Amino acid sequence: STNAESPPLQCMLTGHWVNDLGSNMIIVAVNRKGDFASSYHTVKTATTNKIHLSTLQGSQ
């Protein structure tokens, strides 16, 4: 529990992650409201098409 004087704790979302398959996610900045924009690049595909960078948006 938290008291009225201290804000709830938030996760530190900024960073660079690589999963077991080698796909990458990067979160550069989170604003004061907890909103963030980032990118995700997968290395796996079921086709021979070029893999494109995906943008992500979210909020904590």
MODELLER restraints for C-alpha pairs under 7 A, 6 or more apart:
rsr = mdl.restraints
at = mdl.atoms
rsr.add(forms.Gaussian(group=physical.xy_distance, feature=features.Distance(at['CA:2:A'], at['CA:8:A']), mean=6.53, stdev=0.5))
rsr.add(forms.Gaussian(group=physical.xy_distance, feature=features.Distance(at['CA:13:A'], at['CA:27:A']), mean=6.73, stdev=0.5))
rsr.add(forms.Gaussian(group=physical.xy_distance, feature=features.Distance(at['CA:14:A'], at['CA:27:A']), mean=4.77, stdev=0.5))
rsr.add(forms.Gaussian(group=physical.xy_distance, feature=features.Distance(at['CA:14:A'], at['CA:28:A']), mean=5.39, stdev=0.5))
rsr.add(forms.Gaussian(group=physical.xy_distance, feature=features.Distance(at['CA:14:A'], at['CA:29:A']), mean=5.89, stdev=0.5))
rsr.add(forms.Gaussian(group=physical.xy_distance, feature=features.Distance(at['CA:15:A'], at['CA:26:A']), mean=5.82, stdev=0.5))
rsr.add(forms.Gaussian(group=physical.xy_distance, feature=features.Distance(at['CA:15:A'], at['CA:27:A']), mean=5.37, stdev=0.5))
rsr.add(forms.Gaussian(group=physical.xy_distance, feature=features.Distance(at['CA:15:A'], at['CA:28:A']), mean=6.43, stdev=0.5))
rsr.add(forms.Gaussian(group=physical.xy_distance, feature=features.Distance(at['CA:16:A'], at['CA:25:A']), mean=5.79, stdev=0.5))
rsr.add(forms.Gaussian(group=physical.xy_distance, feature=features.Distance(at['CA:16:A'], at['CA:26:A']), mean=4.49, stdev=0.5))
rsr.add(forms.Gaussian(group=physical.xy_distance, feature=features.Distance(at['CA:16:A'], at['CA:27:A']), mean=6.56, stdev=0.5))
rsr.add(forms.Gaussian(group=physical.xy_distance, feature=features.Distance(at['CA:17:A'], at['CA:24:A']), mean=5.67, stdev=0.5))
rsr.add(forms.Gaussian(group=physical.xy_distance, feature=features.Distance(at['CA:17:A'], at['CA:25:A']), mean=5.24, stdev=0.5))
rsr.add(forms.Gaussian(group=physical.xy_distance, feature=features.Distance(at['CA:17:A'], at['CA:26:A']), mean=6.46, stdev=0.5))
rsr.add(forms.Gaussian(group=physical.xy_distance, feature=features.Distance(at['CA:18:A'], at['CA:24:A']), mean=4.60, stdev=0.5))
rsr.add(forms.Gaussian(group=physical.xy_distance, feature=features.Distance(at['CA:18:A'], at['CA:25:A']), mean=6.57, stdev=0.5))
rsr.add(forms.Gaussian(group=physical.xy_distance, feature=features.Distance(at['CA:22:A'], at['CA:43:A']), mean=6.23, stdev=0.5))
rsr.add(forms.Gaussian(group=physical.xy_distance, feature=features.Distance(at['CA:23:A'], at['CA:41:A']), mean=5.68, stdev=0.5))
rsr.add(forms.Gaussian(group=physical.xy_distance, feature=features.Distance(at['CA:23:A'], at['CA:42:A']), mean=4.31, stdev=0.5))
rsr.add(forms.Gaussian(group=physical.xy_distance, feature=features.Distance(at['CA:23:A'], at['CA:43:A']), mean=5.19, stdev=0.5))
rsr.add(forms.Gaussian(group=physical.xy_distance, feature=features.Distance(at['CA:24:A'], at['CA:40:A']), mean=5.65, stdev=0.5))
rsr.add(forms.Gaussian(group=physical.xy_distance, feature=features.Distance(at['CA:24:A'], at['CA:41:A']), mean=5.17, stdev=0.5))
rsr.add(forms.Gaussian(group=physical.xy_distance, feature=features.Distance(at['CA:24:A'], at['CA:42:A']), mean=6.40, stdev=0.5))
rsr.add(forms.Gaussian(group=physical.xy_distance, feature=features.Distance(at['CA:25:A'], at['CA:39:A']), mean=5.71, stdev=0.5))
rsr.add(forms.Gaussian(group=physical.xy_distance, feature=features.Distance(at['CA:25:A'], at['CA:40:A']), mean=4.38, stdev=0.5))
rsr.add(forms.Gaussian(group=physical.xy_distance, feature=features.Distance(at['CA:25:A'], at['CA:41:A']), mean=6.47, stdev=0.5))
rsr.add(forms.Gaussian(group=physical.xy_distance, feature=features.Distance(at['CA:26:A'], at['CA:38:A']), mean=5.66, stdev=0.5))
rsr.add(forms.Gaussian(group=physical.xy_distance, feature=features.Distance(at['CA:26:A'], at['CA:39:A']), mean=5.48, stdev=0.5))
rsr.add(forms.Gaussian(group=physical.xy_distance, feature=features.Distance(at['CA:26:A'], at['CA:40:A']), mean=6.61, stdev=0.5))
rsr.add(forms.Gaussian(group=physical.xy_distance, feature=features.Distance(at['CA:27:A'], at['CA:37:A']), mean=6.69, stdev=0.5))
rsr.add(forms.Gaussian(group=physical.xy_distance, feature=features.Distance(at['CA:27:A'], at['CA:38:A']), mean=4.63, stdev=0.5))
rsr.add(forms.Gaussian(group=physical.xy_distance, feature=features.Distance(at['CA:27:A'], at['CA:39:A']), mean=6.89, stdev=0.5))
rsr.add(forms.Gaussian(group=physical.xy_distance, feature=features.Distance(at['CA:28:A'], at['CA:38:A']), mean=6.55, stdev=0.5))
rsr.add(forms.Gaussian(group=physical.xy_distance, feature=features.Distance(at['CA:29:A'], at['CA:36:A']), mean=6.18, stdev=0.5))
rsr.add(forms.Gaussian(group=physical.xy_distance, feature=features.Distance(at['CA:30:A'], at['CA:36:A']), mean=4.65, stdev=0.5))
rsr.add(forms.Gaussian(group=physical.xy_distance, feature=features.Distance(at['CA:34:A'], at['CA:59:A']), mean=5.22, stdev=0.5))
rsr.add(forms.Gaussian(group=physical.xy_distance, feature=features.Distance(at['CA:34:A'], at['CA:60:A']), mean=5.15, stdev=0.5))
rsr.add(forms.Gaussian(group=physical.xy_distance, feature=features.Distance(at['CA:35:A'], at['CA:58:A']), mean=5.76, stdev=0.5))
rsr.add(forms.Gaussian(group=physical.xy_distance, feature=features.Distance(at['CA:35:A'], at['CA:59:A']), mean=4.20, stdev=0.5))
rsr.add(forms.Gaussian(group=physical.xy_distance, feature=features.Distance(at['CA:35:A'], at['CA:60:A']), mean=6.62, stdev=0.5))
rsr.add(forms.Gaussian(group=physical.xy_distance, feature=features.Distance(at['CA:36:A'], at['CA:57:A']), mean=5.73, stdev=0.5))
rsr.add(forms.Gaussian(group=physical.xy_distance, feature=features.Distance(at['CA:36:A'], at['CA:58:A']), mean=5.46, stdev=0.5))
rsr.add(forms.Gaussian(group=physical.xy_distance, feature=features.Distance(at['CA:36:A'], at['CA:59:A']), mean=6.02, stdev=0.5))
rsr.add(forms.Gaussian(group=physical.xy_distance, feature=features.Distance(at['CA:37:A'], at['CA:56:A']), mean=5.64, stdev=0.5))
rsr.add(forms.Gaussian(group=physical.xy_distance, feature=features.Distance(at['CA:37:A'], at['CA:57:A']), mean=4.44, stdev=0.5))
rsr.add(forms.Gaussian(group=physical.xy_distance, feature=features.Distance(at['CA:37:A'], at['CA:58:A']), mean=6.60, stdev=0.5))
rsr.add(forms.Gaussian(group=physical.xy_distance, feature=features.Distance(at['CA:38:A'], at['CA:55:A']), mean=5.83, stdev=0.5))
rsr.add(forms.Gaussian(group=physical.xy_distance, feature=features.Distance(at['CA:38:A'], at['CA:56:A']), mean=4.96, stdev=0.5))
rsr.add(forms.Gaussian(group=physical.xy_distance, feature=features.Distance(at['CA:38:A'], at['CA:57:A']), mean=6.27, stdev=0.5))
rsr.add(forms.Gaussian(group=physical.xy_distance, feature=features.Distance(at['CA:39:A'], at['CA:53:A']), mean=6.78, stdev=0.5))
rsr.add(forms.Gaussian(group=physical.xy_distance, feature=features.Distance(at['CA:39:A'], at['CA:54:A']), mean=5.63, stdev=0.5))
rsr.add(forms.Gaussian(group=physical.xy_distance, feature=features.Distance(at['CA:39:A'], at['CA:55:A']), mean=4.43, stdev=0.5))
rsr.add(forms.Gaussian(group=physical.xy_distance, feature=features.Distance(at['CA:39:A'], at['CA:56:A']), mean=5.45, stdev=0.5))
rsr.add(forms.Gaussian(group=physical.xy_distance, feature=features.Distance(at['CA:40:A'], at['CA:53:A']), mean=6.00, stdev=0.5))
rsr.add(forms.Gaussian(group=physical.xy_distance, feature=features.Distance(at['CA:40:A'], at['CA:54:A']), mean=5.07, stdev=0.5))
rsr.add(forms.Gaussian(group=physical.xy_distance, feature=features.Distance(at['CA:40:A'], at['CA:55:A']), mean=6.18, stdev=0.5))
rsr.add(forms.Gaussian(group=physical.xy_distance, feature=features.Distance(at['CA:40:A'], at['CA:56:A']), mean=6.87, stdev=0.5))
rsr.add(forms.Gaussian(group=physical.xy_distance, feature=features.Distance(at['CA:41:A'], at['CA:52:A']), mean=6.96, stdev=0.5))
rsr.add(forms.Gaussian(group=physical.xy_distance, feature=features.Distance(at['CA:41:A'], at['CA:53:A']), mean=4.85, stdev=0.5))
rsr.add(forms.Gaussian(group=physical.xy_distance, feature=features.Distance(at['CA:41:A'], at['CA:54:A']), mean=6.13, stdev=0.5))
